[in-house]
Structure formats: structure tokens, C-alpha cells
Amino acid sequence: QTKYDFTMMRVFLCVALLCLVIFGILAIFLHDKCLDTQILIGGHHKYSISPKEYIFAVLNLYLDIINLFVDILRIIRFIHKLK
């Protein structure tokens, strides 16, 4: 037996677990996109892009969006194959 009663926190813990799972799944797909955006917008970091490299920056974000769309299509195809 424990001296603490966690039954009152059951709903809160379930919601917190659900949020962690959802954000974990989102982080799998959006990590690179967030990092690339940080590099483009951020100024004084380890990695930065100069204003002269704007074409590279735009192509980088464009490809991130395309790859995100492709990842979503792969997930939909995988779910469709399971049915």
C-alpha cells in the first residue's frame, strides 16, 4: 500500500498522457521543419543563413512542406492497407 492516493488525478494523468503521445507523434514529423524554420529566422545561432542565401532558404521550406505532405500520404496509405 502507498500513502498517496492518485485516484483523484486519474483524468488529469490520462489527458497528460494523451497530450504527450500526440505531441510525440507530431515531433516525429515536424522536428526537421521546426529546425529549418529556426535556422532561417534565427539570427545568432550555431547555424544561420545569410540574406544572400534566400533562394536556398525558400527551397528548403518548400521541400519541407512537400515532404510533410508525402509523409501524411504514406501514413494514409499504410492505414488503408490495414483495412
Secondary structure, DSSP 8 states (H G I E B T S, - for coil): --S---GGGHHHHHHHHHHHHHHHHHHHHHHHHHHHHHHHH-SSSSS---GGGHHHHHHHHHHHHHHHHHHHHHHHHHHHHH-
